[in-house]
Amino acid sequence: MKNEKTLENLQHKRTKCIVYTRVMGYHRPIESFNIGKIGEHRERRFFIESAMHHHDR
């Protein structure tokens, strides 16, 4: 409940956040996607890249 009040009090300071993603080699805002591309974006798997382990050959 306290967090909701804080958000209400700060509503006038909030700004729109535009999220971009790389599509076919260039960056586009996801708000411009058609319905098919929105669905595809939601199904994407995100990963955290870790250091690679090099093996001797």
N, C-alpha and C positions, 0 to 999 in steps of 0.2 A: 504494500500500500504506500509506503514511504517513497519508493522508487517512482511510482506513478505520479505522485505529487511533484517530485523533483522534475520529471519530464514535462509536466504541465507548466511549471514555472519557467522552464527554459525553452519552451516551444518557439518563442520569437527568435532565438539564437540558432536554431537548426537550419541547415542548408541541404539542398539536394545532393546526393552522392551519385555520380555517374560511373558505372562499372564497365570497363572495357575488356574485351577478350580478343585474342588473335584468331582470325578466321581467314583461311586461304592466304596466309602470308602478310596480312595487314590487320591493323587494330580497328575494331568497331565497337560502339556502345551496345550493350545487350538490349537496351530499351528499343533499338531499331530493328530487332529480329522479328521475322514472321513467326507464326504459330509453330511451324515445323522446327525451325531453328531454336526456338525457346525450349521445346521438348527435348531436342538433342542436347542442348546446353545443360539442362537439368539432369540428364542421364550420364554426364561425364563423370569419370572417376578422377579424383584428385589424389596426388601422392606427395610424399615428402622425399626429396632426393637425399640419399645418404652417401657417404664416401664409398667409393668403389674399392674393393679388395683386389689387388693384383696378384695373380698366381704365376709362379715360375713355370716356364714351358720346358 
